[in-house]
């Protein structure tokens, strides 16, 4: 595993942590802000895939 792969993996984990917190506290976030975050998160997912990529079903 190369250096850039490690960095990409770390960024993916950080993105997943932020996604989890946004989902957890979504009732406190205004809809406009949450919508903008969702768009940005979807765009970031294409570049920095996290643990739950759209091609793989989420494990329960």
N, C-alpha and C positions, 0 to 999 in steps of 0.2 A: 504494500500500500504506500503510495507516494505522499509527499507532503500536501499537495493540493487536495488529494482525496481525504486526508485527515481534516483539513480545514473545511472542506465541503460537508463532511460528516458532522463536525462540530456546529457549523452554521445550521444544518438541518435539525439538530437536536435543540438548538436555541429557538429556532422557528417553531418547532413543535411545542416547546414549553410556553411560548407566548400564545400560540393558538389555544392551548389548553386553558390558560388563564382568561383569555377573551371569552371562550365558550362558558367557562365557569361563572363569570361575572357579567354575562350578556344582558341580564335584566337591569344592570346599572349603567350600561353604555347606551347613549342615544342612538336611535336607528340610523341616522345619517352617518355617524361616525363608524358604526358597526358595518354598514354597507361599504364605506370607503375602505375599511380594513379588510373586508372580505375580498374586494377586488385586488388590493395590493398583495394579499396573501396568496391568492390564486396565481397572480403573475410571478411571485417569488417561487411558488411551488414548481413552476416550469424550469427554473434555473437551479434551485436548491431543493431537491426533493427531500422531504422529511421521512419519518418512519412509516407514515401512512400515505403512500403515493396513490393517485387516482387509479392506477393500473392494478393495484393490489387491494383486495377487500380488507377492511379493517377487522382485526381479530378482537373478539369480545372476551 
